[in-house]
Amino acid sequence: MMGRSIGCLRMTKLFNTPFETSLRVLLTLRVFGENMTLDKIAAVDFMTIYARDFGLAAYNLNGNNAFSFSEAASKRALVAKAIKQLVLN
């Protein structure tokens, strides 16, 4: 995670990071309990974030966004980075 120092405090980014994504990936793997490809994990993660848009929940985790579907490619890259960190760390 990247952060910046302000005085003696260290501010870190939490949202839309590999760490946040890795938590959802671990939960997804636990719930599904099966072997999953990167694409399937990324698709499930995307549907989790924008569940309302898919008719699966009452709200979206990241709020309503007119451009949510344009984020699919960047979210897949973030899932790949999260998995890599989970494996290597």
DSSP file (Angstrom, degrees, kcal/mol; ACC not computed):
  #  RESIDUE AA STRUCTURE BP1 BP2  ACC     N-H-->O    O-->H-N    N-H-->O    O-->H-N    TCO  KAPPA ALPHA  PHI   PSI    X-CA   Y-CA   Z-CA
    1    1 A M              0   0    0      0, 0.0     2,-0.3     0, 0.0    13,-0.1   0.000 360.0 360.0 360.0 141.7    0.0    0.0    0.0
    2    2 A M        +     0   0    0     11,-0.1    11,-1.8     2,-0.0     2,-0.3  -0.710 360.0 164.1 -94.5 147.5    1.2    3.5   -0.8
    3    3 A G  E     -A   12   0A   0     -2,-0.3     2,-0.3     9,-0.2     9,-0.2  -0.934  27.0-134.8-151.4 173.4    1.0    6.2    1.8
    4    4 A R  E     -A   11   0A   0      7,-2.2     7,-3.0    -2,-0.3     2,-0.4  -0.977  22.4-121.5-135.4 150.5    2.2    9.6    2.7
    5    5 A S  E     -A   10   0A   0     -2,-0.3     2,-0.5     5,-0.2     5,-0.2  -0.753  19.7-175.0 -95.9 136.6    3.5   11.0    5.9
    6    6 A I  E >   -A    9   0A   0      3,-3.0     3,-2.2    -2,-0.4     2,-0.3  -0.921  69.0 -53.5-127.1 102.7    1.9   14.0    7.6
    7    7 A G  T 3  S-     0   0    0     -2,-0.5    -2,-0.0     1,-0.3     0, 0.0  -0.512 120.6 -23.2  64.0-127.5    3.9   14.9   10.6
    8    8 A C  T 3  S+     0   0    0     -2,-0.3     2,-0.3    -3,-0.1    -1,-0.3   0.434 122.7  92.7 -94.8  -0.1    4.3   11.7   12.7
    9    9 A L  E <   -A    6   0A   0     -3,-2.2    -3,-3.0     2,-0.0     2,-0.6  -0.708  64.5-147.8 -94.0 145.2    1.1   10.1   11.1
   10   10 A R  E     -A    5   0A   0     -2,-0.3     2,-0.5    -5,-0.2    -5,-0.2  -0.958   9.5-155.5-113.2 117.8    1.2    7.9    8.1
   11   11 A M  E     -A    4   0A   0     -7,-3.0    -7,-2.2    -2,-0.6     2,-0.4  -0.795  14.9-170.8 -93.0 128.8   -1.9    8.1    5.9
   12   12 A T  E     -A    3   0A   0     -2,-0.5     2,-0.4    -9,-0.2    -9,-0.2  -0.913  24.9-118.2-122.4 149.8   -2.5    5.0    3.8
   13   13 A K        +     0   0    0    -11,-1.8   -11,-0.1    -2,-0.4     3,-0.0  -0.705  33.8 169.3 -82.6 130.6   -4.9    4.4    0.9
   14   14 A L    >   +     0   0    0     -2,-0.4     3,-0.7   -13,-0.1     6,-0.4   0.770  50.1  75.0-109.8 -41.9   -7.4    1.6    1.8
   15   15 A F  T 3  S+     0   0    0      1,-0.2     4,-0.1     5,-0.1    -1,-0.0  -0.499 102.8  10.7 -84.3 145.6  -10.0    1.6   -0.9
   16   16 A N  T 3  S+     0   0    0      1,-0.2    -1,-0.2    -2,-0.2    -3,-0.0   0.866  98.1 129.9  58.3  40.6   -9.4    0.3   -4.4
   17   17 A T  S <> S-     0   0    0     -3,-0.7     4,-2.4     1,-0.1    -1,-0.2  -0.772  75.6-109.7-115.6 163.2   -6.1   -1.3   -3.3
   18   18 A P  H  > S+     0   0    0      0, 0.0     4,-2.6     0, 0.0     5,-0.1   0.852 119.1  57.6 -59.1 -32.8   -4.8   -4.8   -3.8
   19   19 A F  H  > S+     0   0    0      2,-0.2     4,-1.6     1,-0.2    -4,-0.1   0.951 108.3  43.6 -63.8 -49.1   -5.2   -5.3    0.0
   20   20 A E  H  > S+     0   0    0     -6,-0.4     4,-1.5     1,-0.2     3,-0.2   0.927 116.3  48.3 -60.5 -44.8   -9.0   -4.5   -0.1
   21   21 A T  H  X S+     0   0    0     -4,-2.4     4,-2.6     1,-0.2    -1,-0.2   0.876 105.8  57.8 -64.6 -37.7   -9.4   -6.7   -3.2
   22   22 A S  H  X S+     0   0    0     -4,-2.6     4,-2.5     1,-0.2    -1,-0.2   0.854 102.6  54.8 -63.9 -33.1   -7.4   -9.5   -1.7
   23   23 A L  H  X S+     0   0    0     -4,-1.6     4,-2.0    -3,-0.2    -1,-0.2   0.926 110.7  44.6 -64.0 -43.9   -9.9   -9.6    1.2
   24   24 A R  H  X S+     0   0    0     -4,-1.5     4,-2.7     2,-0.2    -2,-0.2   0.884 111.9  53.7 -66.8 -38.0  -12.8  -10.0   -1.2
   25   25 A V  H  X S+     0   0    0     -4,-2.6     4,-2.7     2,-0.2     5,-0.2   0.931 108.9  48.5 -61.7 -45.9  -10.8  -12.6   -3.2
   26   26 A L  H  X S+     0   0    0     -4,-2.5     4,-2.0     1,-0.2    -1,-0.2   0.907 113.0  47.6 -62.1 -41.3  -10.3  -14.7   -0.1
   27   27 A L  H  X S+     0   0    0     -4,-2.0     4,-2.6     2,-0.2    -1,-0.2   0.905 111.5  51.4 -64.9 -40.9  -13.9  -14.5    0.8
   28   28 A T  H  X S+     0   0    0     -4,-2.7     4,-2.7     1,-0.2     5,-0.3   0.932 110.6  47.6 -61.5 -46.9  -14.9  -15.4   -2.7
   29   29 A L  H  X S+     0   0    0     -4,-2.7     4,-2.1     1,-0.2     5,-0.3   0.875 113.2  49.3 -63.7 -36.8  -12.7  -18.5   -2.8
   30   30 A R  H  < S+     0   0    0     -4,-2.0    -2,-0.2    -5,-0.2    -1,-0.2   0.916 114.1  44.5 -67.8 -43.8  -14.0  -19.5    0.6
   31   31 A V  H  < S+     0   0    0     -4,-2.6    -2,-0.2     1,-0.2    -1,-0.2   0.919 118.7  41.3 -69.4 -44.3  -17.7  -19.2   -0.4
   32   32 A F  H  < S-     0   0    0     -4,-2.7    -2,-0.2    -5,-0.2    -1,-0.2   0.856  84.9-163.0 -74.9 -34.3  -17.3  -20.9   -3.8
   33   33 A G     <  +     0   0    0     -4,-2.1     2,-0.3    -5,-0.3    -3,-0.1   0.802  52.0  96.8  58.6  32.7  -15.1  -23.6   -2.5
   34   34 A E  S    S-     0   0    0     -5,-0.3     2,-0.2     0, 0.0    -1,-0.2  -0.926  85.9 -80.6-142.9 166.1  -13.9  -24.6   -5.9
   35   35 A N        -     0   0    0     -2,-0.3     2,-0.4    -3,-0.1     0, 0.0  -0.522  52.3-172.8 -67.5 135.4  -11.0  -24.0   -8.3
   36   36 A M        -     0   0    0     -2,-0.2     2,-0.1     4,-0.0    -7,-0.0  -0.988  18.9-130.0-134.9 142.5  -11.5  -20.7  -10.0
   37   37 A T     >  -     0   0    0     -2,-0.4     4,-2.5     1,-0.1     5,-0.2  -0.396  33.8-105.9 -80.3 165.4   -9.7  -18.9  -12.9
   38   38 A L  H  > S+     0   0    0      1,-0.2     4,-2.8     2,-0.2     5,-0.2   0.911 121.8  52.5 -56.3 -44.0   -8.5  -15.3  -12.6
   39   39 A D  H  > S+     0   0    0      1,-0.2     4,-2.3     2,-0.2    -1,-0.2   0.891 109.8  47.3 -63.1 -40.1  -11.3  -14.3  -15.0
   40   40 A K  H  > S+     0   0    0      2,-0.2     4,-2.6     1,-0.2     5,-0.2   0.917 113.0  48.4 -68.6 -42.2  -14.0  -16.0  -12.9
   41   41 A I  H  X S+     0   0    0     -4,-2.5     4,-2.6     1,-0.2    -2,-0.2   0.931 113.2  48.3 -61.4 -44.8  -12.7  -14.5   -9.7
   42   42 A A  H  X S+     0   0    0     -4,-2.8     4,-2.5    -5,-0.2    -2,-0.2   0.890 111.7  49.7 -63.4 -40.1  -12.6  -11.1  -11.3
   43   43 A A  H  X S+     0   0    0     -4,-2.3     4,-2.4     2,-0.2    -2,-0.2   0.924 112.6  46.3 -65.1 -44.4  -16.1  -11.5  -12.6
   44   44 A V  H  X S+     0   0    0     -4,-2.6     4,-2.0     2,-0.2    -2,-0.2   0.906 113.1  50.2 -64.6 -40.9  -17.5  -12.5   -9.2
   45   45 A D  H  X S+     0   0    0     -4,-2.6     4,-2.4    -5,-0.2    -2,-0.2   0.920 110.9  48.9 -62.9 -43.5  -15.6   -9.6   -7.6
   46   46 A F  H  X S+     0   0    0     -4,-2.5     4,-2.3     1,-0.2    -2,-0.2   0.905 111.5  49.2 -63.1 -41.7  -17.0   -7.2  -10.1
   47   47 A M  H  < S+     0   0    0     -4,-2.4    -1,-0.2     1,-0.2     7,-0.2   0.834 109.9  52.9 -67.5 -31.1  -20.5   -8.5   -9.6
   48   48 A T  H >< S+     0   0    0     -4,-2.0     3,-1.0    -5,-0.2    13,-0.5   0.927 110.8  46.0 -66.9 -45.1  -20.0   -8.2   -5.8
   49   49 A I  H 3< S+     0   0    0     -4,-2.4    12,-1.6     1,-0.3    13,-1.0   0.907 125.8  30.5 -65.0 -42.3  -19.0   -4.6   -6.1
   50   50 A Y  T 3X S+     0   0    0     -4,-2.3     4,-0.9    10,-0.2     3,-0.4  -0.298  75.9 142.2-113.1  46.9  -21.8   -3.7   -8.4
   51   51 A A  T X4> +     0   0    0     -3,-1.0     5,-2.9     1,-0.2     6,-0.7   0.830  68.6  57.5 -59.1 -36.8  -24.4   -6.2   -7.2
   52   52 A R  G >45S+     0   0    0      7,-0.3     3,-1.6     1,-0.2    -1,-0.2   0.909 101.7  55.3 -62.3 -41.6  -27.3   -3.7   -7.5
   53   53 A D  G 345S+     0   0    0     -3,-0.4    -1,-0.2     1,-0.3    -2,-0.2   0.763 110.6  46.5 -63.3 -24.0  -26.6   -3.3  -11.2
   54   54 A F  G <<5S-     0   0    0     -4,-0.9    -1,-0.3    -3,-0.6    -2,-0.2   0.363 117.5-112.8 -97.3   3.0  -26.8   -7.0  -11.6
   55   55 A G  T < 5S+     0   0    0     -3,-1.6    -3,-0.2    -4,-0.3    -2,-0.1   0.758  87.4 114.0  73.1  25.4  -30.1   -7.3   -9.6
   56   56 A L  S   <S+     0   0    0     -5,-2.9     2,-0.3    -9,-0.1    -4,-0.2   0.618  76.1  13.5-102.7 -16.4  -28.4   -9.2   -6.8
   57   57 A A  S    S-     0   0    0     -6,-0.7    -2,-0.2    -7,-0.1    -1,-0.1  -0.925  73.9-107.5-151.8 172.4  -28.6   -6.7   -4.0
   58   58 A A  S    S+     0   0    0     -2,-0.3     2,-0.3     1,-0.1    -1,-0.0   0.683  98.6  17.0 -80.4 -18.6  -30.3   -3.5   -2.9
   59   59 A Y  S    S-     0   0    0      4,-0.0     2,-0.4     5,-0.0    -7,-0.3  -0.963  74.7-110.5-149.6 163.8  -27.1   -1.4   -3.3
   60   60 A N    >   -     0   0    0     -2,-0.3     3,-1.5    -9,-0.2   -10,-0.2  -0.799  23.7-134.3 -94.8 138.6  -23.7   -1.3   -4.9
   61   61 A L  T 3  S+     0   0    0    -12,-1.6   -11,-0.1   -13,-0.5    -1,-0.1   0.867 109.1  40.7 -60.1 -36.8  -20.7   -1.5   -2.5
   62   62 A N  T 3  S-     0   0    0    -13,-1.0    -1,-0.3     1,-0.3   -12,-0.1   0.194 119.6-111.5 -96.6  15.8  -19.0    1.4   -4.4
   63   63 A G    <   -     0   0    0     -3,-1.5    -1,-0.3   -14,-0.2     2,-0.3  -0.077  53.2 -42.2  79.2 174.3  -22.1    3.4   -4.8
   64   64 A N        +     0   0    0     -4,-0.1     2,-0.3    -3,-0.1     3,-0.0  -0.590  61.2 174.9 -80.6 138.4  -24.0    4.1   -8.0
   65   65 A N    >   -     0   0    0     -2,-0.3     3,-1.5     1,-0.1     4,-0.2  -0.963  31.6-149.5-149.2 122.9  -21.8    5.0  -11.0
   66   66 A A  T 3  S+     0   0    0     -2,-0.3     3,-0.2     1,-0.3    -1,-0.1   0.728 103.5  45.8 -64.8 -20.8  -22.9    5.6  -14.6
   67   67 A F  T >  S+     0   0    0      1,-0.2     3,-1.2     2,-0.1     4,-0.4   0.082  73.9 120.8-109.7  22.6  -19.5    4.3  -15.7
   68   68 A S  G X  S+     0   0    0     -3,-1.5     3,-1.5     1,-0.3     4,-0.2   0.869  72.3  54.0 -57.9 -40.0  -19.3    1.2  -13.5
   69   69 A F  G >  S+     0   0    0      1,-0.3     3,-1.0    -3,-0.2    -1,-0.3   0.723  97.7  64.6 -71.4 -19.1  -19.0   -1.3  -16.4
   70   70 A S  G <  S+     0   0    0     -3,-1.2     4,-0.3     1,-0.2     3,-0.3   0.608  93.1  65.3 -75.6  -9.7  -16.1    0.6  -17.9
   71   71 A E  G <> S+     0   0    0     -3,-1.5     4,-2.6    -4,-0.4     5,-0.3   0.498  72.0  97.0 -86.6  -4.6  -14.1   -0.4  -14.7
   72   72 A A  H <> S+     0   0    0     -3,-1.0     4,-2.0     1,-0.2    -1,-0.2   0.888  83.2  46.7 -56.0 -45.7  -14.2   -4.1  -15.5
   73   73 A A  H  > S+     0   0    0     -3,-0.3     4,-1.9    -4,-0.2    -1,-0.2   0.911 114.5  46.3 -66.0 -42.4  -10.7   -4.2  -17.1
   74   74 A S  H  > S+     0   0    0     -4,-0.3     4,-1.9     1,-0.2    -1,-0.2   0.865 111.3  52.5 -69.7 -33.7   -9.0   -2.2  -14.3
   75   75 A K  H  X S+     0   0    0     -4,-2.6     4,-2.2     2,-0.2    -1,-0.2   0.872 107.2  53.0 -67.5 -36.1  -10.8   -4.3  -11.6
   76   76 A R  H  X S+     0   0    0     -4,-2.0     4,-2.3    -5,-0.3    -2,-0.2   0.918 108.8  49.4 -64.0 -42.6   -9.5   -7.5  -13.3
   77   77 A A  H  X S+     0   0    0     -4,-1.9     4,-2.1     1,-0.2    -1,-0.2   0.881 110.3  51.1 -63.0 -37.8   -5.9   -6.1  -13.2
   78   78 A L  H  X S+     0   0    0     -4,-1.9     4,-2.3     2,-0.2    -1,-0.2   0.877 108.6  51.1 -67.5 -37.9   -6.4   -5.2   -9.5
   79   79 A V  H  X S+     0   0    0     -4,-2.2     4,-2.6     2,-0.2     5,-0.2   0.912 109.6  50.9 -64.0 -42.6   -7.6   -8.8   -8.8
   80   80 A A  H  X S+     0   0    0     -4,-2.3     4,-2.2     1,-0.2    -2,-0.2   0.913 111.5  47.4 -61.0 -43.0   -4.5  -10.2  -10.6
   81   81 A K  H  X S+     0   0    0     -4,-2.1     4,-2.2     2,-0.2    -1,-0.2   0.888 111.2  51.4 -65.7 -39.3   -2.3   -7.9   -8.5
   82   82 A A  H  X S+     0   0    0     -4,-2.3     4,-2.3     2,-0.2    -2,-0.2   0.915 110.3  48.3 -64.1 -43.9   -4.1   -8.9   -5.3
   83   83 A I  H  X S+     0   0    0     -4,-2.6     4,-2.2     2,-0.2     5,-0.2   0.913 110.1  52.6 -63.6 -42.0   -3.7  -12.6   -6.0
   84   84 A K  H  X S+     0   0    0     -4,-2.2     4,-2.5     1,-0.2     5,-0.2   0.914 110.1  47.8 -60.1 -43.1    0.0  -12.1   -6.8
   85   85 A Q  H  X S+     0   0    0     -4,-2.2     4,-2.2     1,-0.2    -1,-0.2   0.894 110.0  52.7 -65.1 -39.5    0.5  -10.4   -3.4
   86   86 A L  H  < S+     0   0    0     -4,-2.3    -1,-0.2     1,-0.2    -2,-0.2   0.893 114.0  43.1 -62.4 -38.9   -1.4  -13.2   -1.6
   87   87 A V  H  < S+     0   0    0     -4,-2.2    -2,-0.2     1,-0.2    -1,-0.2   0.899 119.9  40.0 -74.4 -41.2    0.8  -15.8   -3.2
   88   88 A L  H  <        0   0    0     -4,-2.5    -2,-0.2    -5,-0.2    -1,-0.2   0.727 360.0 360.0 -84.9 -22.3    4.1  -14.0   -2.8
   89   89 A N     <        0   0    0     -4,-2.2    -1,-0.2    -5,-0.2    -2,-0.2   0.458 360.0 360.0-100.9 360.0    3.6  -12.5    0.7
